[in-house]
Amino acid sequence: MFAGPNNIIGVDSWAVDYALLRDGSMLDNPFHYRDARTARGVDAVHARAPHADLYARNGLQFLPFNTLYQLAAERQAFLEFADRLLLIPDLFAYWFTGTERAEATNASTTGLFGVRDGAWDRDLLSTLGLPAKRRTPKAAFDYTDGAAEGELSLARARHAFEDIEFHPGTRRPAEHADTSVEILGGPSALPFGIAPTGFTRLMQTGGEIAGASAAAAAGIPFTLSTLGTSSIESVKASNPAGRNWFQLYVMREREISYELVRRAAAAGFDTLMFTVDTPIAGARLRDKRNGFSIPPQLTLGTIVNAIPRPWWWVDFLTTPKLELASLTDTGGTVGDLLNAAMDPTISFDDLAVIRDLWPGKIVVKGVQNVEDSVRLVDAGVDGIVLSNHGGRQLDRAAIPFHLLPQVVREVGPDATVMVDTGIMNGADIVASIALGAKFTLIGRAYLYGLMAGGREGVDRAIHILRSEIERTMTLLGVSSLDELQPSHVTQLTRLVPRADTK
Ligand SMILES: Cc1cc2nc3c(=O)[nH]c(=O)nc-3n(C[C@H](O)[C@H](O)[C@H](O)COP(=O)(O)O)c2cc1C
């Protein structure tokens, strides 16, 4: 670097390496391109985009340290926490000038820059799962991506899935992996369904309709939340022949809940999912920091954040108003409705009343210990979902995937035990099925796809999970899901309870 008489500063550095920042501060020192971690990234990237495809897009010879490989080996939590990536020369430029920019020739070394149009390759970013954050305003992204308090439950749940060891048999790999299952009296082409999520149109205006129609195309169940932003009837219209499930929060004013139950039954939804982990809302600190409001307001902060994402706002402001579509007839502000939604006094008696109202299957979601699992199965529910709400309620609650083997042992092999929280890869789903889950639910894995690309993004997310499931099954040497056994998986643990506290 040299500061000459004209006050020009040149920055000479190696390309491809980068720093991750949040609110202008580096999260960690950059890794050097020679760091051995990038080898992992090469496999991960080529599994989704072979080098020939990459070459056609970015015109780069294969160099294992290009930024896209480094990013694929990056720590997930850092990628999620960062709000900016700067290549090293751009980082120096930022420090000197305060301006965050990506210089084009340097950007071309990332592998993520189009050789033909000289612009960021959004399709490739989407294929590699990197773009949702870029397309969605910070408050809406954080509402989706975030969890409660220190977000430890979510991080631990994801670690739990990373920390498994698979044990393939020595048999010849199965030629075709059949991913279909029977669940709650009906078929599903894949061993997962879409979890209920509130305010889904906030993330991308396609919202529940994008989710339900993608579920219809994939032949998997879609679950509509009580706090959904598309109506029961419109979800049915988007998934007319497929399976729709309805998630119920029991309101303080019980009649509101009962009316929703009747509407869902009339629309032909086949399963009611009764959520029990939400006596009050968890402390979502990112939402507090962002001043997150529903519906989102155009404030100075949101306008600044909207500058790189104008289409989200154009879309948001030109499509139907965001509201709780199943509850529009009940009056009150959205805040009033949210308060009404959470009733700390719900009990097994509510379950009995709903049983009388609902002709289909009843599932309890948010079960977090062995005793409740046994009690609910004994009480005759059709299924339970081991879940801590994606870490959004009680932080540091037990990891559902860790509870799974013990719960299955206690309730017996015939009970329908499902699991969610932290699923980001088809291999997570295969491991859950091997350890006795009959089915799984995906929340954020679907929402990231939705934020990145609307309906097509959800299709893509389902496609990626399906190919991961098929590949994992084939490599394990099983051709159907019921061949999966606990012996195919060992759960390793990072945090072990101290002997004297048990
Ligand atoms: C943005 C968001 C909104 C959610 N809203 C609801 C809801 O309205 N009702 C509910 O029972 N669960 C809700 N959940 C929890 C999901 O149904 C599911 O349990 C959780 O997302 C699973 O964890 P995962 O995101 O790691 O897959 C929500 C989750 C997210 C991420």
The ligand as a Gaussian input file, in Angstrom:
#p B3LYP/6-31G(d) Opt

LIG

0 1
 C      -41.233000     -17.980000      11.100000
 C      -41.837000     -19.118000      11.866000
 C      -43.162000     -19.051000      12.264000
 C      -43.731000     -20.124000      12.970000
 N      -45.070000     -20.077000      13.302000
 C      -45.639000     -21.149000      13.908000
 C      -47.042000     -21.167000      14.174000
 O      -47.768000     -20.235000      13.854000
 N      -47.550000     -22.271000      14.793000
 C      -46.771000     -23.347000      15.157000
 O      -47.283000     -24.322000      15.713000
 N      -45.448000     -23.355000      14.896000
 C      -44.871000     -22.295000      14.276000
 N      -43.528000     -22.314000      13.996000
 C      -42.736000     -23.504000      14.337000
 C      -42.729000     -24.491000      13.166000
 O      -43.994000     -25.064000      12.980000
 C      -41.725000     -25.628000      13.404000
 O      -42.001000     -26.247000      14.634000
 C      -40.272000     -25.140000      13.395000
 O      -40.082000     -24.165000      12.398000
 C      -39.334000     -26.310000      13.154000
 O      -38.002000     -25.901000      13.197000
 P      -37.116000     -25.555000      11.878000
 O      -37.519000     -24.158000      11.480000
 O      -35.730000     -25.620000      12.369000
 O      -37.468000     -26.567000      10.821000
 C      -42.946000     -21.252000      13.303000
 C      -41.609000     -21.301000      12.894000
 C      -41.047000     -20.256000      12.181000
 C      -39.606000     -20.351000      11.739000

